[in-house]
């Protein structure tokens, strides 16, 4: 590439120098012609104004004898080729060739006869020449004769040719300076391209661009000032970047502050989970170096949204399994107790014991099944209730609670409720022994438009999860939904404080609103827009008909 650039620039310099020399040559010829005419006019005016000439032209018989010597003297001293004094009709009185005296002047004299000046290039007895003709006037201004002074074109060309060596030297010097500059440019290009030729650069760009567009992971590169320098297609999709994102600071791209800080290179991050408005991303960052020089920071992004949702569902299923295993163990103990009571002859007590246990478990199951039309959410709540029982926590379903099917996608509902209940159970588990440990779940539908900020004409579905734990720290209401916020000190860096962030993300994606209240304890309220046709008719839903009642309940 550098060689091609050198050759192209040298060729361009040669063309420019040659064109310049031609231009200077043409300009020199024009200047020489202009100078020849100017000198000829000056000499002719001087001769025409000489008293001796003015008197001699009035005496044609003696004019040649008087003026021939004078004209030749003027010609030699003025370095012109001919000085011809003639009558008003063009009959020569003087001429460098005495044989031409008495002949008619070859050229145009009409303008001079009228008192003007003639300037022309004409081929006369001495060959092509640049000549002028001026009138000789008497005291009254009448034209008595004419004076012509000329310089041969050959003499003008010789004058220009004398300047040619200087022009050529100037052109050669310009070419050498241009060549030196071109060599320096080529050397810089070779250094900037690391010695790669045009084909290698083209292949590198094509392959790198193809790889960037083909990889399934998002790739982001930022410079030392925190400005976005490169983002492939997957990164643009995952981060929902605008078209004009490249070149802008990552802090101005609408990303969450922790994610923007990670992209800007606030340190190395390995497999950290970050939450955007619609996704959960696994982020890895590190320095981008070239030969030991830090150029910026490179970040890879992997989409973990679906995996995180499935993980939440798996955690719920695992919790339900553990609860069922615990219940199976308890059922075995109860069965042994009942059998032992029967063997000891206490049949009535055995029957009462079995009936009481059945009523307690069946009552909770009936409450959950009656309150929730969504099978997955029913299973989740039963599992959380069993887990709460195993941990010594009272899990309550509010009287009249009801969640119809079809309000929101099952996966989102499980994510929202599962994370809120898990956080509530963890919060209540920190309560000292002797104090109440309680987690409650409520769900209902407010019919008709409600001043809830959702801006829809349909109904509003409300989920409420409350606990009797210590509540949120002072001033933490605005920070609780930020990724990484947690009241627990344990956990892996980058993974703690993700549950409520996922809840906030799901609620925002569904067009709802999430609120937090308390103390006492913590109360999380989720409001989602619910069309009346979602899962059941409005008449089949237990609803609060007046917004005032809803606000009073809150």
PyMOL commands that set and color helices and strands:
alter all, ss='L'
color gray80, all
select helices_A, chain A and resi 2-48+51-56+60-78+98-100+110-113+153-192+198-214+233-239+250-252+257-264+305-343+347-371+375-390+410-429+499-509+538-540+547-553
alter helices_A, ss='H'
color red, helices_A
select strands_A, chain A and resi 82-87+117-124+127-137+143-152+218-223+228-231+269-275+280-290+293-303+394-397+438-446+459-467+513-517+522-530+543-544
alter strands_A, ss='S'
color yellow, strands_A
deselect
rebuild
show_as cartoon
